Structure formats: C-alpha cells, structure tokens
Amino acid sequence: MKIILIEPRATEANVYSKMHMPLLGPVYLGTILKNAGHSVRIYNENIYTPDYSKLDVDLVGISILTNTAKRGYDIARKFPKEKVIMGGVHASLLPEESLDFARQVVVGEAEEVIVDIAEGRIKDAIVYGKRVEDLDTLPHPDFSLIQRYKFPASVTPISTSRGCPFDCSFCSVTKLFGREYRFRSPEKILEELHSRDTKNFFFCDDNFTAHPKRTRDLLGLMLKNRISKWTCQVRTDAAKDEELLNLMAKAGCGVVCVGFESVNSKTLQAYQKRQTVSDIINAIRSFHKKKIKIHGMFVLGGDDDNKSTIWETVKFAIKQRIDTIQMMILTPLPGTKVYDELQKQKRIFSRDWNLYDGQHIVFSPKLLSARELQVNVMKAYERFYSLYRSFFLLLRFRFRNGAFRLMGHYLIKKWLERNHKMSWLPHPQIVPGQERLA
C-alpha cells in the first residue's frame, strides 16, 4: 500500500517549528508499516507541506495534538473519508469528534495495531490501541521517511520511556501513556544512539530521570562510549541526587528542561506538583553548579495566580539566572483535571482548538481578567527576551543563551503581530488608553 502519515503544523510560530523537532509517534508507526512491506512517506508540515491534491495514496494517517486538531481536520477533508485514520493525543481524548473526519480513530498507543488497521483486519471505527509493555521491541525510528527532513538533524529526538505517575492536574500525558513507567533497556538505547550519525540528542521523555538506577546505568554506558551533548526533561528532584547529577554532567548533559510550573506555593499545590519553591531554587543552583544550562517551564493562570504572580515569575527567572524560560498560559486540555473543573464551572469561553497552545487564554481566571493575564504574560516575555538582554549575553560570549534569547524575541514579535487585537477574548474591543499588547 501507498501510505502517508502527517504531522499537521501549529497555527502560531513556536520553537519547535524553528528546531524541526518531529513527533516520534508518526515516525515509529511509519517505520513499523515500512517494515511490514508498505511504501511510506511522512509529511511534517513544520518542515514541508505537499500539494495533497496531487498525492496518489491508499491510506492517510494524521496524528493530532489539541492545538493542531483543526489543521488535521482540514487536511482530512482533502481525502476520501474511507482513506483516513486519525490518532494522537487529541484524537485519543475526543475520538467521537475526530471520527467525523476519518474512517477510524486510534485511541492510545497504535504501534501494535497499526499494521492490522492498515491491512483491514481491524475494522472498528474506534480502535483501542494496546500498550507496548516491552519498549525494546520497538524498531529504531526511521527519520528518512520524513520528507525533506535534513538527517542527521542538529538535534535528534530519542525516547527512552513512557508513562508518568505524577498526574499533574493540567497534563494529558497519563491519559495516553498511563501512570506506570515503562523503560527501554540502557543497552537498546545505546544501540540507537550509536546508529545515529550525530552526537546531539534530545531525550524527549517527560521525566528522563524517573528511575534513577536505570538512568545511572544508561549514563554510565554513555560515558564509556563518549556519547555527548544532549538535552533532557526532568523534575526538580533530579538535582537532589548528587551521584546522578555528577553522572549527568560527566556524560555530556548540556541543558535540562525543568517543569518548575510556578513560584506561587499555592499554585504548586493546586497543580499537584509535589515540589516547593525551595526545591526549585536548589535545583537551579545545583544544575548551574555542574555547568548544566536550564530551560525553565512555568504555567501561569491558576486560581491562586494574580498579576503580581506573572511579574514575580519573570523577576525570579532573571534573579536566579535561568538561561531560557517558557511561560505557558494554563490551558484546559481535554481529558485533564483542569479541563473538567473549568468546564463544570462554565469558565471556558473558547473551544477553538487552534488557541489551545499555551500561548492564548481560553478561560476566565479567578483573580484577574483574561485580558490582564494575556497582556501581562506577553509583556513579561518581552522583558525576559528583550534585545538588550540578548545582545548583553552575546557581548559576554554567552553565545548559546544570546542566540536563544534572540529567537525568543523574534517569536514573541511575530506572535504580537498576529494577535495584537486579541479578537478571541470575550471583550476584544480595545479602547484608547487601555493596556495594549504592542
């Protein structure tokens, strides 16, 4: 069969559109289908968008996140419905909605059912995927299937685990992968690392250090085999394990992406983060002490957040010398506790999925207006990613931080150009003298 798999583009400029970091889900599925004898092409729209009307295909698979769902549905309309299957986080959470645009929707992990679906042995409209219990059985993702993807890429994504037991109130990860960790063996991971013609990796696990012993075993192998220059996502508790921290630094960890989420203690409790502001400060100091840079991720707009919280966050980031930050606006993704609570309270004012990207406010906050939250988050972003701070870092020969600050400045500028009217808010009309975005 001639099969294409598609990762739709997001509607707004974002860092992943610049780094060309593909989702691994479509690549795993494409590799499995290719190994089963099918002709497979993957189109990542952040990299290349073909003329779909000119494609001769037997089957189209579209993987959607919530903020790419509308684009995914638009793509689906370009093909006969009987040729389209849909999957991904959003389709898994709202399968009935996605079924309006496809013959079949896969809920959950699709690796063990995708061949049977493609070859017609599974005909159910909603197909419940099977959890891959042994992740070592998965093939190495074949990135050459992604059309016009430059591989080896500057940064290659690697997955070493699935699942997360923490179940943060705003996160949808556990809805797809469950609350039990599953791990690939260190030996299999090293095998994949060696198969890539690059030494710059991004471990895209939601928590790379979730199982410290396994992580230490992997880092030991990486150190022996001189695998260097990599980034990962961790929680603050990774910084409390001195042995683990030393190994991370020696094995080449250059950047950690840490879910700090908030500098407001009440908000941390509401998010069910199981960490304190002191934990955050200690983590920053510990990582920096080992010369590991930090990308700090915050979520603003909880019921205990006000205007001051926003500015306390950016001041905290500057004072603590966090290298780069991401200040996401709390987004009620379908299937999360936050979504259920806000829906019950009738506080969600938009279900335009394009806006569910962490950059737009789609609900009514408690302690400030939606407009105040939106305006102040973007102004705080402007302060952190100012041209002054960017050039200051470059002049101090901190080229990586300076370059990323310039990229952040550019993305914010583009966002402001597109969204200065804030037309999606309940009261979009801006009157003279009112606070503006730009």
DARACOR-V513017 format. One record per residue. SS is DSSP state (A for helix, B for strand, O for the rest). PSI is psi as a letter, one per 40 degrees, with the letter a starting at -180 (999 if undefined). NEAR is the number of other ideal C-beta (glycine too) atoms within 12 Angstrom. Layout:
ss=SS psi=PSI near=NEAR
ss=SS psi=PSI near=NEAR
//
This chain:
ss=O psi=i near=24
ss=B psi=h near=19
ss=B psi=h near=37
ss=B psi=i near=40
ss=B psi=h near=49
ss=B psi=h near=50
ss=B psi=h near=41
ss=O psi=i near=41
ss=O psi=i near=31
ss=O psi=i near=34
ss=O psi=e near=31
ss=O psi=i near=27
ss=O psi=h near=26
ss=O psi=i near=28
ss=A psi=d near=32
ss=A psi=d near=30
ss=A psi=d near=26
ss=A psi=d near=21
ss=A psi=e near=26
ss=O psi=f near=29
ss=O psi=h near=30
ss=O psi=i near=42
ss=O psi=i near=36
ss=A psi=d near=37
ss=A psi=d near=41
ss=A psi=d near=47
ss=A psi=d near=40
ss=A psi=d near=40
ss=A psi=d near=45
ss=A psi=d near=43
ss=A psi=d near=30
ss=A psi=d near=36
ss=A psi=d near=37
ss=A psi=d near=29
ss=A psi=d near=20
ss=O psi=e near=22
ss=O psi=e near=14
ss=O psi=i near=27
ss=B psi=h near=21
ss=B psi=h near=37
ss=B psi=i near=34
ss=B psi=h near=41
ss=B psi=h near=37
ss=B psi=h near=41
ss=O psi=e near=35
ss=O psi=e near=31
ss=O psi=d near=28
ss=O psi=h near=20
ss=O psi=h near=21
ss=O psi=i near=22
ss=O psi=h near=11
ss=A psi=d near=25
ss=A psi=e near=11
ss=A psi=e near=9
ss=O psi=h near=23
ss=O psi=h near=18
ss=O psi=i near=29
ss=O psi=d near=24
ss=B psi=h near=36
ss=B psi=h near=41
ss=B psi=h near=49
ss=B psi=h near=51
ss=B psi=h near=46
ss=O psi=h near=47
ss=O psi=i near=40
ss=A psi=d near=40
ss=A psi=e near=33
ss=A psi=e near=39
ss=A psi=d near=42
ss=A psi=d near=29
ss=A psi=d near=32
ss=A psi=d near=46
ss=A psi=d near=30
ss=A psi=d near=24
ss=A psi=d near=35
ss=A psi=d near=37
ss=O psi=e near=20
ss=O psi=e near=27
ss=O psi=i near=29
ss=O psi=h near=16
ss=A psi=d near=22
ss=A psi=e near=17
ss=A psi=e near=29
ss=B psi=h near=39
ss=B psi=i near=50
ss=B psi=i near=48
ss=B psi=a near=46
ss=O psi=i near=42
ss=A psi=d near=38
ss=A psi=d near=37
ss=A psi=d near=46
ss=A psi=d near=38
ss=A psi=d near=33
ss=O psi=g near=32
ss=A psi=d near=33
ss=A psi=d near=17
ss=A psi=d near=25
ss=A psi=d near=39
ss=A psi=e near=25
ss=A psi=e near=20
ss=A psi=e near=35
ss=O psi=i near=39
ss=O psi=d near=30
ss=B psi=i near=37
ss=B psi=h near=42
ss=B psi=h near=43
ss=B psi=h near=33
ss=O psi=a near=32
ss=O psi=h near=35
ss=O psi=e near=41
ss=O psi=d near=36
ss=O psi=e near=25
ss=O psi=e near=31
ss=A psi=d near=41
ss=A psi=d near=27
ss=A psi=d near=23
ss=A psi=d near=39
ss=A psi=d near=37
ss=O psi=e near=19
ss=O psi=e near=16
ss=O psi=d near=13
ss=O psi=h near=24
ss=O psi=e near=16
ss=O psi=i near=20
ss=O psi=d near=22
ss=B psi=h near=27
ss=B psi=h near=32
ss=B psi=h near=21
ss=O psi=i near=33
ss=O psi=h near=21
ss=O psi=h near=23
ss=O psi=h near=30
ss=O psi=d near=19
ss=O psi=g near=16
ss=A psi=e near=31
ss=A psi=e near=22
ss=A psi=e near=18
ss=O psi=i near=35
ss=O psi=i near=26
ss=O psi=h near=31
ss=O psi=h near=36
ss=O psi=g near=29
ss=A psi=e near=37
ss=A psi=e near=23
ss=A psi=d near=35
ss=B psi=h near=35
ss=O psi=h near=27
ss=O psi=e near=21
ss=O psi=h near=30
ss=O psi=h near=20
ss=O psi=h near=26
ss=O psi=h near=19
ss=O psi=i near=28
ss=O psi=d near=19
ss=O psi=h near=30
ss=B psi=h near=36
ss=B psi=h near=40
ss=B psi=h near=42
ss=O psi=h near=37
ss=O psi=e near=44
ss=B psi=i near=37
ss=B psi=i near=34
ss=O psi=i near=30
ss=O psi=h near=30
ss=O psi=e near=23
ss=O psi=d near=26
ss=O psi=f near=25
ss=O psi=i near=35
ss=O psi=d near=32
ss=O psi=e near=42
ss=O psi=h near=35
ss=O psi=e near=33
ss=A psi=d near=32
ss=A psi=d near=30
ss=A psi=d near=32
ss=A psi=d near=34
ss=A psi=e near=30
ss=O psi=i near=24
ss=O psi=e near=20
ss=O psi=h near=18
ss=O psi=i near=28
ss=B psi=h near=28
ss=B psi=i near=31
ss=O psi=i near=33
ss=O psi=i near=22
ss=A psi=d near=29
ss=A psi=d near=20
ss=A psi=d near=27
ss=A psi=d near=36
ss=A psi=d near=29
ss=A psi=d near=22
ss=A psi=d near=35
ss=A psi=d near=36
ss=A psi=d near=21
ss=A psi=e near=21
ss=O psi=h near=27
ss=O psi=f near=15
ss=O psi=i near=24
ss=O psi=e near=23
ss=O psi=h near=26
ss=B psi=i near=39
ss=B psi=h near=35
ss=B psi=h near=41
ss=O psi=e near=30
ss=O psi=i near=38
ss=O psi=d near=34
ss=O psi=g near=36
ss=O psi=d near=43
ss=O psi=f near=39
ss=O psi=d near=33
ss=O psi=g near=27
ss=A psi=d near=27
ss=A psi=d near=17
ss=A psi=d near=28
ss=A psi=d near=35
ss=A psi=d near=26
ss=A psi=d near=25
ss=A psi=d near=42
ss=A psi=d near=38
ss=A psi=d near=24
ss=A psi=d near=26
ss=A psi=d near=35
ss=A psi=d near=23
ss=A psi=d near=17
ss=O psi=e near=20
ss=O psi=f near=15
ss=O psi=h near=32
ss=O psi=i near=22
ss=O psi=g near=25
ss=B psi=i near=37
ss=B psi=i near=35
ss=B psi=i near=42
ss=B psi=h near=34
ss=B psi=i near=38
ss=O psi=i near=34
ss=A psi=d near=37
ss=A psi=e near=26
ss=A psi=d near=41
ss=A psi=e near=36
ss=A psi=e near=22
ss=O psi=g near=25
ss=A psi=d near=17
ss=A psi=d near=19
ss=A psi=d near=36
ss=A psi=d near=33
ss=A psi=d near=23
ss=A psi=d near=28
ss=A psi=d near=39
ss=A psi=d near=28
ss=A psi=d near=22
ss=O psi=e near=36
ss=O psi=e near=27
ss=B psi=h near=40
ss=B psi=d near=29
ss=B psi=h near=35
ss=B psi=h near=41
ss=B psi=h near=38
ss=B psi=h near=44
ss=B psi=g near=39
ss=B psi=d near=43
ss=B psi=d near=42
ss=O psi=i near=41
ss=O psi=e near=39
ss=O psi=h near=32
ss=A psi=d near=22
ss=A psi=d near=20
ss=A psi=d near=37
ss=A psi=d near=30
ss=A psi=d near=20
ss=A psi=d near=25
ss=O psi=e near=35
ss=O psi=f near=24
ss=O psi=d near=34
ss=O psi=f near=19
ss=O psi=i near=31
ss=O psi=i near=22
ss=A psi=d near=26
ss=A psi=d near=17
ss=A psi=d near=27
ss=A psi=d near=36
ss=A psi=d near=26
ss=A psi=d near=24
ss=A psi=d near=34
ss=A psi=d near=32
ss=A psi=d near=22
ss=A psi=d near=30
ss=A psi=d near=39
ss=A psi=d near=24
ss=A psi=d near=18
ss=O psi=e near=28
ss=O psi=f near=19
ss=O psi=h near=36
ss=B psi=i near=30
ss=B psi=h near=41
ss=B psi=h near=32
ss=B psi=h near=39
ss=B psi=h near=34
ss=B psi=i near=43
ss=B psi=h near=39
ss=B psi=i near=47
ss=O psi=e near=46
ss=O psi=i near=41
ss=O psi=e near=29
ss=O psi=e near=23
ss=O psi=h near=37
ss=O psi=a near=24
ss=A psi=d near=25
ss=A psi=d near=20
ss=A psi=d near=37
ss=A psi=d near=41
ss=A psi=d near=27
ss=A psi=d near=26
ss=A psi=d near=42
ss=A psi=d near=33
ss=A psi=d near=18
ss=A psi=d near=28
ss=A psi=d near=38
ss=A psi=d near=23
ss=A psi=d near=15
ss=O psi=e near=28
ss=O psi=f near=23
ss=O psi=h near=38
ss=O psi=d near=35
ss=B psi=i near=38
ss=B psi=i near=42
ss=B psi=h near=38
ss=B psi=g near=43
ss=B psi=i near=35
ss=B psi=h near=38
ss=O psi=h near=47
ss=O psi=h near=36
ss=O psi=g near=40
ss=O psi=h near=41
ss=O psi=h near=35
ss=O psi=e near=29
ss=O psi=i near=31
ss=A psi=d near=24
ss=A psi=d near=36
ss=A psi=d near=29
ss=A psi=d near=20
ss=A psi=d near=21
ss=A psi=d near=31
ss=A psi=d near=20
ss=A psi=d near=13
ss=O psi=e near=17
ss=O psi=f near=10
ss=O psi=e near=24
ss=B psi=h near=29
ss=O psi=e near=25
ss=O psi=h near=24
ss=O psi=f near=23
ss=O psi=h near=20
ss=A psi=d near=35
ss=A psi=d near=31
ss=A psi=e near=34
ss=O psi=f near=42
ss=O psi=e near=34
ss=O psi=e near=33
ss=O psi=e near=38
ss=O psi=i near=38
ss=O psi=h near=41
ss=O psi=e near=37
ss=B psi=i near=37
ss=O psi=h near=27
ss=O psi=i near=36
ss=O psi=d near=24
ss=O psi=e near=23
ss=O psi=i near=28
ss=O psi=i near=24
ss=A psi=d near=31
ss=A psi=d near=31
ss=A psi=d near=33
ss=A psi=d near=39
ss=A psi=d near=44
ss=A psi=d near=30
ss=A psi=d near=35
ss=A psi=d near=43
ss=A psi=d near=38
ss=A psi=d near=25
ss=A psi=d near=34
ss=A psi=d near=38
ss=A psi=d near=28
ss=A psi=d near=26
ss=A psi=d near=39
ss=O psi=f near=38
ss=O psi=i near=23
ss=A psi=d near=20
ss=A psi=d near=17
ss=A psi=d near=30
ss=A psi=d near=28
ss=A psi=d near=19
ss=A psi=d near=17
ss=A psi=d near=28
ss=A psi=d near=19
ss=A psi=d near=13
ss=O psi=e near=14
ss=O psi=f near=11
ss=O psi=g near=20
ss=A psi=d near=16
ss=A psi=d near=22
ss=A psi=d near=31
ss=A psi=d near=26
ss=A psi=d near=22
ss=A psi=d near=31
ss=A psi=d near=35
ss=A psi=d near=26
ss=A psi=d near=24
ss=A psi=d near=37
ss=A psi=d near=28
ss=A psi=d near=24
ss=A psi=d near=30
ss=A psi=d near=37
ss=A psi=d near=23
ss=A psi=d near=23
ss=A psi=d near=32
ss=A psi=d near=27
ss=A psi=d near=16
ss=A psi=d near=23
ss=A psi=e near=31
ss=O psi=d near=20
ss=O psi=e near=18
ss=O psi=f near=33
ss=O psi=e near=19
ss=O psi=e near=27
ss=O psi=i near=28
ss=O psi=d near=19
ss=O psi=g near=18
ss=O psi=e near=19
ss=O psi=h near=12
ss=O psi=h near=20
ss=O psi=i near=10
ss=O psi=h near=7
ss=O psi=e near=6
ss=O psi=i near=15
ss=O psi=h near=21
ss=O psi=i near=19
ss=O psi=d near=30
ss=O psi=999 near=19
//
